[in-house]
Amino acid sequence: MPFVRIQLKAGRTPEQKETLAKEIIELMTRTDFASKDSIRVIYEEMEPENFYRWEDIEE
């Protein structure tokens, strides 16, 4: 059973996440990676205050 974990900043709509999950599942099925019923897409959302890039840090 493959698990696809996606880490992202919070803010995407449920519709956006569902669309992406559907595309991932369809691609994995089309390439014979796994069957549709065995794939799990998991979103791990981070709040903006828990995500930093170099550009975000003041010197």
N, CA, C and O atoms as a MOPAC input file, in Angstrom:
PM7 MOZYME 1SCF
protein

 N      0.85400 1    -1.17700 1     0.00000 1
 C      0.00000 1     0.00000 1     0.00000 1
 C      0.89900 1     1.23900 1     0.00000 1
 O      1.52300 1     1.53300 1     1.02000 1
 N      0.98300 1     1.96200 1    -1.09900 1
 C      1.81300 1     3.16300 1    -1.12700 1
 C      1.13200 1     4.35000 1    -0.44000 1
 O     -0.06300 1     4.59200 1    -0.60600 1
 N      1.92100 1     5.06300 1     0.31800 1
 C      1.48700 1     6.31500 1     0.93800 1
 C      2.25300 1     7.44700 1     0.27300 1
 O      3.48200 1     7.41100 1     0.21000 1
 N      1.55000 1     8.43800 1    -0.21800 1
 C      2.17800 1     9.61400 1    -0.80700 1
 C      1.96500 1    10.74700 1     0.18500 1
 O      0.83500 1    11.17200 1     0.42500 1
 N      3.05700 1    11.22800 1     0.75500 1
 C      2.98300 1    12.29300 1     1.75600 1
 C      3.37400 1    13.60900 1     1.11700 1
 O      4.42000 1    13.71900 1     0.47700 1
 N      2.52200 1    14.60500 1     1.29700 1
 C      2.78600 1    15.91800 1     0.72700 1
 C      2.81500 1    16.92200 1     1.86800 1
 O      1.82100 1    17.11500 1     2.56800 1
 N      3.96300 1    17.55500 1     2.04700 1
 C      4.09900 1    18.59600 1     3.05800 1
 C      3.96100 1    19.93800 1     2.36800 1
 O      4.62200 1    20.20000 1     1.36300 1
 N      3.09600 1    20.79000 1     2.91100 1
 C      2.87200 1    22.08700 1     2.29000 1
 C      2.40800 1    23.09400 1     3.32600 1
 O      1.91000 1    22.74400 1     4.39600 1
 N      2.59000 1    24.36700 1     2.96600 1
 C      2.07300 1    25.43000 1     3.81900 1
 C      0.55600 1    25.41000 1     3.76000 1
 O     -0.02400 1    25.15400 1     2.70500 1
 N     -0.08300 1    25.67800 1     4.87700 1
 C     -1.54200 1    25.71400 1     4.94300 1
 C     -2.07500 1    26.78200 1     3.99600 1
 O     -1.40600 1    27.78000 1     3.72600 1
 N     -3.29000 1    26.55800 1     3.49700 1
 C     -3.89700 1    27.57400 1     2.65400 1
 C     -4.55600 1    27.05100 1     1.39400 1
 O     -5.32300 1    27.77200 1     0.75600 1
 N     -4.26800 1    25.79800 1     1.02000 1
 C     -4.93200 1    25.24600 1    -0.15900 1
 C     -6.36200 1    24.87300 1     0.19600 1
 O     -6.65000 1    24.52200 1     1.34000 1
 N     -7.24500 1    24.94800 1    -0.77000 1
 C     -8.64200 1    24.58900 1    -0.52500 1
 C     -8.78800 1    23.06400 1    -0.56400 1
 O     -7.95400 1    22.37100 1    -1.14600 1
 N     -9.85000 1    22.55100 1     0.05600 1
 C    -10.10000 1    21.11200 1    -0.04200 1
 C    -10.23600 1    20.65500 1    -1.49600 1
 O     -9.82700 1    19.54500 1    -1.83600 1
 N    -10.80100 1    21.49100 1    -2.34200 1
 C    -10.95700 1    21.14100 1    -3.74900 1
 C     -9.60100 1    21.00400 1    -4.44000 1
 O     -9.40000 1    20.08700 1    -5.23600 1
 N     -8.67100 1    21.91100 1    -4.13900 1
 C     -7.33300 1    21.83600 1    -4.72700 1
 C     -6.63300 1    20.55000 1    -4.30100 1
 O     -6.00800 1    19.87400 1    -5.11800 1
 N     -6.74300 1    20.22000 1    -3.02600 1
 C     -6.08700 1    19.01400 1    -2.52100 1
 C     -6.72700 1    17.75400 1    -3.11000 1
 O     -6.02900 1    16.79100 1    -3.42700 1
 N     -8.02400 1    17.76500 1    -3.25300 1
 C     -8.69800 1    16.60900 1    -3.84400 1
 C     -8.29400 1    16.42800 1    -5.30500 1
 O     -8.06200 1    15.30400 1    -5.75100 1
 N     -8.21000 1    17.52300 1    -6.04600 1
 C     -7.80900 1    17.46400 1    -7.45100 1
 C     -6.40400 1    16.89800 1    -7.58300 1
 O     -6.15700 1    16.03500 1    -8.42500 1
 N     -5.48700 1    17.37700 1    -6.76100 1
 C     -4.11400 1    16.88000 1    -6.81000 1
 C     -4.05300 1    15.40700 1    -6.42900 1
 O     -3.36500 1    14.62600 1    -7.08600 1
 N     -4.76100 1    15.02100 1    -5.38000 1
 C     -4.77300 1    13.61800 1    -4.96100 1
 C     -5.28900 1    12.73000 1    -6.08900 1
 O     -4.73100 1    11.66500 1    -6.35300 1
 N     -6.34200 1    13.16500 1    -6.74300 1
 C     -6.90800 1    12.39000 1    -7.84900 1
 C     -5.88900 1    12.21300 1    -8.97600 1
 O     -5.74400 1    11.11900 1    -9.52100 1
 N     -5.18800 1    13.29000 1    -9.31900 1
 C     -4.17500 1    13.21700 1   -10.37900 1
 C     -3.04400 1    12.25900 1    -9.99700 1
 O     -2.58000 1    11.47800 1   -10.82800 1
 N     -2.60600 1    12.32000 1    -8.75000 1
 C     -1.53100 1    11.43500 1    -8.28700 1
 C     -1.97600 1     9.98500 1    -8.35800 1
 O     -1.24700 1     9.12900 1    -8.85800 1
 N     -3.17200 1     9.70900 1    -7.85900 1
 C     -3.69000 1     8.33600 1    -7.86400 1
 C     -3.85000 1     7.83000 1    -9.29100 1
 O     -3.49400 1     6.68800 1    -9.58400 1
 N     -4.37700 1     8.65900 1   -10.17700 1
 C     -4.54500 1     8.24700 1   -11.56700 1
 C     -3.19800 1     7.97700 1   -12.23900 1
 O     -3.07000 1     7.01600 1   -12.99800 1
 N     -2.19700 1     8.81200 1   -11.97000 1
 C     -0.87400 1     8.59500 1   -12.55700 1
 C     -0.25700 1     7.29600 1   -12.04700 1
 O      0.29500 1     6.51700 1   -12.82500 1
 N     -0.35000 1     7.06800 1   -10.75700 1
 C      0.23000 1     5.84500 1   -10.19500 1
 C     -0.47900 1     4.60400 1   -10.72500 1
 O      0.14700 1     3.55900 1   -10.90300 1
 N     -1.77500 1     4.71300 1   -10.97500 1
 C     -2.52900 1     3.59500 1   -11.53700 1
 C     -2.15800 1     3.38600 1   -13.00200 1
 O     -1.93300 1     2.25800 1   -13.43900 1
 N     -2.09700 1     4.48100 1   -13.75300 1
 C     -1.79100 1     4.40900 1   -15.18500 1
 C     -0.40300 1     3.82700 1   -15.44700 1
 O     -0.19200 1     3.15500 1   -16.45700 1
 N      0.53300 1     4.07900 1   -14.55200 1
 C      1.90000 1     3.57200 1   -14.73800 1
 C      2.10800 1     2.20900 1   -14.06000 1
 O      3.23500 1     1.73100 1   -13.92600 1
 N      0.99900 1     1.60100 1   -13.64100 1
 C      1.02700 1     0.27900 1   -12.99000 1
 C      1.87600 1     0.26000 1   -11.72300 1
 O      2.46100 1    -0.76500 1   -11.37300 1
 N      1.93800 1     1.38700 1   -11.04800 1
 C      2.68200 1     1.44900 1    -9.78800 1
 C      1.90700 1     0.76800 1    -8.67700 1
 O      2.48000 1     0.06700 1    -7.84300 1
 N      0.57400 1     0.98600 1    -8.67200 1
 C     -0.28700 1     0.38800 1    -7.64900 1
 C     -1.72900 1     0.49200 1    -8.10100 1
 O     -2.04800 1     1.23600 1    -9.02800 1
 N     -2.58800 1    -0.25000 1    -7.44900 1
 C     -4.01400 1    -0.16800 1    -7.77600 1
 C     -4.63700 1     1.01900 1    -7.04300 1
 O     -4.18000 1     1.41200 1    -5.97000 1
 N     -5.68900 1     1.58300 1    -7.64200 1
 C     -6.33000 1     2.77300 1    -7.07000 1
 C     -6.73100 1     2.58500 1    -5.62300 1
 O     -6.55500 1     3.49100 1    -4.80800 1
 N     -7.26100 1     1.43500 1    -5.29700 1
 C     -7.77200 1     1.23100 1    -3.93900 1
 C     -6.67800 1     1.04500 1    -2.89400 1
 O     -6.96900 1     0.99600 1    -1.69900 1
 N     -5.42400 1     0.94200 1    -3.32900 1
 C     -4.34400 1     0.75600 1    -2.35700 1
 C     -3.54400 1     2.03400 1    -2.08300 1
 O     -2.72200 1     2.05800 1    -1.16700 1
 N     -3.76900 1     3.07900 1    -2.85400 1
 C     -2.97100 1     4.31400 1    -2.74400 1
 C     -3.60200 1     5.25100 1    -1.72100 1
 O     -4.82100 1     5.41900 1    -1.68300 1
 N     -2.76000 1     5.85200 1    -0.90100 1
 C     -3.19900 1     6.84800 1     0.07400 1
 C     -2.39800 1     8.12600 1    -0.13100 1
 O     -1.17000 1     8.08900 1    -0.21000 1
 N     -3.09300 1     9.25400 1    -0.21800 1
 C     -2.43700 1    10.55900 1    -0.32000 1
 C     -2.68800 1    11.28700 1     0.99100 1
 O     -3.83300 1    11.46600 1     1.40400 1
 N     -1.61700 1    11.70100 1     1.63700 1
 C     -1.70200 1    12.32400 1     2.95300 1
 C     -1.10100 1    13.71600 1     2.87900 1
 O      0.04000 1    13.89100 1     2.45200 1
 N     -1.87100 1    14.69300 1     3.29400 1
 C     -1.38400 1    16.07600 1     3.33800 1
 C     -0.96800 1    16.41800 1     4.75800 1
 O     -1.70200 1    16.15900 1     5.71100 1
 N      0.19900 1    16.99500 1     4.88800 1
 C      0.69300 1    17.50300 1     6.16700 1
 C      0.84700 1    19.00100 1     5.99700 1
 O      1.79400 1    19.47200 1     5.36700 1
 N     -0.08600 1    19.74200 1     6.56000 1
 C     -0.07200 1    21.19400 1     6.39400 1
 C      0.69700 1    21.86600 1     7.53100 1
 O      0.55600 1    21.51000 1     8.70100 1
 N      1.50700 1    22.83800 1     7.15100 1
 C      2.29400 1    23.60100 1     8.11500 1
 C      1.74700 1    25.01900 1     8.17100 1
 O      1.45800 1    25.62400 1     7.13900 1
 N      1.61100 1    25.53000 1     9.34700 1
 C      1.22200 1    26.92400 1     9.50600 1
 C      2.40200 1    27.80100 1     9.08700 1
 O      3.55600 1    27.40900 1     9.26300 1
 N      2.12500 1    28.97700 1     8.53800 1
 C      3.21300 1    29.84200 1     8.04500 1
 C      4.29900 1    30.12600 1     9.08900 1
 O      5.47100 1    30.26500 1     8.74000 1
 N      3.91700 1    30.21300 1    10.35500 1
 C      4.92800 1    30.50900 1    11.38300 1
 C      5.83400 1    29.31300 1    11.67000 1
 O      6.79300 1    29.43600 1    12.43100 1
 N      5.54400 1    28.16700 1    11.07500 1
 C      6.36400 1    26.97500 1    11.26500 1
 C      7.15800 1    26.60900 1    10.01600 1
 O      7.66800 1    25.49400 1     9.90200 1
 N      7.25900 1    27.54200 1     9.09100 1
 C      7.92600 1    27.28100 1     7.82000 1
 C      8.82700 1    28.46600 1     7.50700 1
 O      8.36200 1    29.60500 1     7.47000 1
 N     10.09900 1    28.21000 1     7.28200 1
 C     11.04400 1    29.28900 1     7.00400 1
 C     11.87200 1    28.98600 1     5.76700 1
 O     12.23700 1    27.84000 1     5.50300 1
 N     12.15600 1    30.02800 1     5.02600 1
 C     13.12100 1    29.99400 1     3.93300 1
 C     14.19100 1    31.01200 1     4.28700 1
 O     13.99900 1    31.84000 1     5.17700 1
 N     15.29000 1    30.95000 1     3.60700 1
 C     16.36900 1    31.91100 1     3.85400 1
 C     15.85300 1    33.33700 1     3.71400 1
 O     16.21600 1    34.20900 1     4.50300 1
 N     15.00500 1    33.58000 1     2.71200 1
 C     14.48800 1    34.92000 1     2.46200 1
 C     13.60200 1    35.43300 1     3.60200 1
 O     13.41300 1    36.64100 1     3.74800 1
 N     13.06600 1    34.52100 1     4.40200 1
 C     12.16300 1    34.88700 1     5.49400 1
 C     12.90600 1    35.30800 1     6.76700 1
 O     12.30700 1    35.89100 1     7.67000 1
 N     14.18000 1    35.01900 1     6.83700 1
 C     14.93400 1    35.25700 1     8.07100 1
 C     15.67700 1    36.58700 1     7.95100 1
 O     16.45500 1    36.79800 1     7.02100 1
 N     15.42800 1    37.45800 1     8.88900 1
 C     16.11500 1    38.74800 1     8.88600 1
 C     17.50300 1    38.57700 1     9.46500 1
 O     17.72300 1    37.82300 1    10.41300 1
 N     18.42700 1    39.29700 1     8.86900 1
 C     19.80600 1    39.22100 1     9.36700 1
 C     20.07700 1    40.35600 1    10.31400 1
 O     21.18400 1    40.46900 1    10.84200 1

